[in-house]
C-alpha cells in the first residue's frame, strides 16, 4: 500500500554504548507517524523543534526525565503509563533514564489534521494553543495509544482509517483538557443523509484497495472531520474502519471463490499490507485460512 513504511533503525539518538535503541516508525496516511523505541539506561534527547503535536506514552518500566527550562533545572519521575504532551514548535533538550528496558511510543499529529479535527469544537474561539505537559496521568490517552499500537502490530487491516480515528479522538481530548480552549464539546446528533451516505459508500467500494483516509471520506460526505466518523457509525452501525475491513474481506472472498486467485493476489487487490497480515485477519473474521476457504468452495 503506497504511503506506508515501516523500518528499524539503531542509534538514532545518543545513548550508552552497548545499549542500542530499537525503533519502528510507521506512517499512517499523510497526517500521522507513530515511532516506538525500546531502551534502558540513559538516552540524551537533543534539542530540536517538534514539527507536529507530539504525544509520548512510556510503558514497561519507570523513567526519569531531566531538562532545563525557565532558567532552572527540572526532574520528574514517571511511572509506567505516563504521558507527555509537546505542542508543535516545542523545543527543549532532555535526558531520559530507565533502570530497566521500557518502551516509548511517540505519536506525531500534524497541525493541519489537528486543526481540522477540532474545528467544530473551536468554532468562534480562535486558534487553540496546546499546553506542554511532561507528566500526565491520563488513562484515556494511554488506552487510545495502546489501541493504535495494537492495530499497527496487527498490520492495520483497514489502512490508516483506524489510526486516524484514534488521532481524531486524541485531538478532541487534549484540546478539551490541555489547551487554551474554553468552549465545551457539543455532542453530535444524527447520522448522514441518505444522499451523503450513498456517496461515501460508493467511494469506499470503488477504492477498496487504496489508502482510504478519514479526511477524504469526510470531504466526500461533505461534513466536518470531527462529526464524520460518529455520523457514519450512527447511519450504518459500524465505524468507517470496521466497514472498510468487512468490505475488504467480502471482496477477498469473492476473488477466492470465483476467480480462484492465488492468496497473495487476493491480498494485494483488497489493500492489505502483505499476505501474512491478510491471512491472519481473514482467519480471525472468516474462521479459516484463505487457502482453506478457496479450496472449500
Secondary structure, DSSP 8 states (H G I E B T S, - for coil): -TT--EEEEE-SSEE-TT---EEEEEEETTTEEEEEEEEEEEEEE---B-SSEEEEEEESS-EEEEEEETTEEEEEEE-TTEEEEE-TT-B--EEEEEEEEEEEEEEEE-HHHHHHHTHHHHTTS----B--EEEE--HHHHHHHHHHHHHHHTT-TTTTHHHHHHHHHHHHHHHHHSBS--S----------HHHHHHHHHHHHHSTTS---HHHHHHHHTS-HHHHHHHHHHHHSS-HHHHHHHHHHHHHHHIIIII---HHHHHHHTT-S-HHHHHHHHHHHHSS-HHHHHHH-
